[in-house]
Structure formats: C-alpha cells, structure tokens
C-alpha cells in the first residue's frame, strides 16, 4: 500500500516565506500611513502650541504696554521671539490686535507678514518688526487702560486680544489627503487679557 505523497520541507518553507512576504506587503502601507500621521501630528501640535504661547505672551505684552505708541511693535516682536524651532516665525501670515467687547472682536488692527514697521524706543533706539499694517481700527492711542482710563469705554478698561494666524506647511504627503491648499493649512489662536499697563 502506497502512502500519499508528502510535501518536501523545502516546498513548505518556500510557501511560508511567500505567505509572510504577502502579509508584509499588505501591512506595510498601513504602517507607513500610521507612521506619517504620528510624525505630522507631532509637527502640527508643536506649531499649535507655539502660536498659542506666542498669542498669550503677546496679549500679556499688549496688556502691560497700555496705550504707548510702541505697543504694537512690542506685541509683534514678542510673537516673533515666542515662535521657535521647529516652527518658523516666517510662517506667521497675519496678526490681529483687537478689543474684546461682550465676547466679540471689535476694532481690529491687522498686520501681515512682510515689509517693515519700525517704532522709536526710549533712549533713542528703534525697534523694527517684519510686518505691514493693514487695517488700523484699534490704534494704540485709543486703548483704554487702568492707568489712563478713557471716556469711550464705560468700564474704563479694555480687554485687549491678540490673534495669530500661522500657515502650517505639511511635512508629509498627508496634507494633500486632508485638503491643505498649496501644502499649507492655517492655524489660528487668540488670547485676551485685561489692560493693566506697567510700561
């Protein structure tokens, strides 16, 4: 009686290797997608935290500067100093300085990246920041603060806010999947503080 033919060990090993190769080929794209997503999330989260910190620091500078003429230059300089690597201050597209009234932005002054704005500093120096003013509906002289007060605000003190818009450039191909125009996505963060000048 003849027994059925048994497969040779070499043939079984080749089949197992082939199966492992197919499984690897199926799982590799998913692994690469997850890896890219984790890397991209790290960069996005870092940029979001950077502009949140920059906005908070700038609103603190705005609250402390009060209505001095150089206040906006100090605000813009604070933003540029607060955004560090791997985020890039050159990717800041727009900065808005505004008065917050009853939870709504009013009297917005807008600065866009590019050009140069300079402000005289005490002691004869000049502070230059790489921004150009667009709309100026909230000039520094009209800001109501605890020390100076003003008649236009019944409370006598403004809630001043700073909003930063950052053009995040995607580092991986995932940007095209999530609708990033021209490989960038805007990140926006604002913070508001009560004006308590100390400068």
C-alpha positions in Angstrom: 0.0 0.0 0.0 1.4 3.3 -1.1 1.1 6.3 1.1 0.1 9.7 -0.2 3.0 11.9 -1.3 4.3 14.2 1.4 5.5 17.7 0.5 9.1 18.3 0.9 10.3 20.6 3.7 11.8 23.0 1.2 8.4 23.5 -0.5 6.7 24.1 2.8 9.3 26.7 3.8 9.0 28.4 0.4 5.2 28.7 0.9 5.6 30.1 4.4 8.1 32.6 3.2 5.8 33.6 0.3 2.9 34.0 2.7 5.0 36.2 5.1 6.0 38.3 2.1 2.4 38.8 1.0 1.3 39.7 4.6 4.2 42.2 4.9 3.3 43.8 1.6 -0.3 44.2 2.8 0.6 45.7 6.2 3.5 48.0 5.1 1.3 50.7 3.5 -0.9 50.9 6.7 2.2 51.0 8.9 3.7 53.8 6.8 0.4 55.8 6.9 0.3 55.5 10.7 4.0 56.5 11.0 3.4 59.6 8.8 0.3 60.5 10.7 2.2 60.3 14.0 5.1 62.5 12.7 2.7 65.0 11.1 0.6 65.2 14.3 3.8 66.0 16.3 4.7 68.9 14.0 1.1 70.2 13.9 0.8 70.0 17.7 4.1 71.8 18.1 3.1 74.6 15.8 -0.3 74.9 17.5 1.3 75.1 20.9 3.9 77.6 19.6 1.2 80.0 18.3 -0.9 79.6 21.4 2.2 80.5 23.5 3.0 83.4 21.2 -0.5 84.8 21.3 -0.6 84.5 25.1 2.7 86.2 25.5 1.7 88.9 23.0 -1.6 89.6 24.7 0.3 89.9 28.0 2.7 92.4 26.4 -0.3 94.3 25.0 -2.0 94.4 28.4 1.2 95.7 30.0 2.1 98.2 27.3 -1.3 100.0 27.5 -1.6 102.9 25.0 2.0 103.7 24.4 2.9 104.4 20.8 5.3 101.5 20.5 2.9 98.9 21.9 2.2 97.1 18.6 5.9 96.8 17.7 6.4 95.2 21.2 3.5 92.9 20.5 4.8 91.8 17.1 8.3 91.4 18.4 7.0 89.3 21.3 5.3 87.0 18.8 8.4 86.5 16.7 10.5 85.8 19.7 8.0 83.3 21.1 7.8 81.1 18.0 10.8 78.8 17.9 12.1 75.7 16.1 10.8 73.5 14.6 8.0 76.1 14.0 9.1 79.1 11.9 8.1 82.8 12.6 8.3 83.4 8.9 5.2 81.2 8.5 3.1 83.7 10.6 0.7 85.1 8.0 -1.3 87.6 10.0 -1.6 89.1 13.5 -4.7 90.9 14.7 -4.8 93.2 17.8 -8.4 93.8 18.9 -10.7 95.0 21.6 -12.9 92.3 23.0 -16.4 93.5 23.9 -19.1 91.2 25.2 -17.3 88.2 23.8 -16.9 89.6 20.3 -13.9 91.1 18.5 -14.2 94.7 17.7 -11.9 97.5 16.5 -9.4 95.2 14.8 -5.9 96.3 13.7 -4.4 93.8 11.3 -0.7 93.2 10.5 0.5 91.0 7.7 3.9 89.4 7.4 6.3 91.2 5.1 7.6 94.7 4.8 8.9 96.6 7.8 7.3 98.5 10.7 9.5 100.5 13.0 8.9 102.2 16.3 11.1 104.5 18.3 12.1 103.2 21.7 13.1 105.0 24.8 16.7 106.0 24.8 16.8 106.7 21.1 16.7 103.1 19.7 14.4 101.8 17.0 12.5 98.5 17.1 11.9 97.1 13.6 9.5 94.2 13.0 8.8 92.4 9.7 5.1 93.3 9.4 3.0 95.7 7.5 -0.1 97.3 8.9 -3.4 96.7 7.0 -6.4 97.9 8.8 -5.9 100.2 11.9 -9.2 100.3 13.7 -7.6 100.0 17.1 -4.8 102.5 17.2 -2.6 102.5 20.3 -3.7 105.9 21.4 -7.4 104.9 21.7 -6.8 101.9 24.0 -8.4 102.3 27.4 -6.4 101.1 30.4 -6.5 101.1 34.1 -4.0 104.0 34.5 -5.1 106.3 31.8 -8.8 105.4 31.6 -11.0 106.9 28.8 -14.5 108.1 28.1 -15.3 105.7 25.2 -15.4 102.7 27.5 -17.8 102.8 30.4 -15.8 100.3 32.4 -12.6 102.4 31.8 -10.5 99.3 30.9 -10.2 97.4 27.6 -10.0 93.7 27.2 -7.2 93.5 24.6 -6.7 90.4 22.4 -4.0 89.2 20.0 -4.8 86.6 17.3 -2.1 84.8 15.4 -2.6 83.1 12.1 0.1 80.6 11.2 0.5 79.0 7.7 1.4 75.4 8.6 3.4 73.7 5.9 2.8 70.0 5.7 5.9 67.8 6.1 4.5 64.6 4.8 2.2 63.8 1.8 -0.8 63.6 4.2 -1.5 67.3 3.5 -3.0 66.6 0.1 -5.3 64.0 1.7 -6.7 66.4 4.2 -7.3 69.3 1.8 -4.3 71.5 2.6 -4.3 74.2 -0.1 -0.8 74.6 -1.6 0.6 72.3 1.0 -0.4 74.6 3.9 -3.1 74.8 6.5 -3.9 77.9 8.6 -3.7 77.5 12.4 -5.4 80.3 14.3 -5.1 81.1 18.0 -6.2 84.1 20.1 -5.8 85.2 23.7 -7.4 88.1 25.6 -6.2 90.0 28.7 -7.3 93.0 30.7 -5.2 96.1 30.1 -3.1 96.7 33.1 -0.1 98.8 31.9 3.2 98.7 33.7 5.5 100.1 30.9 
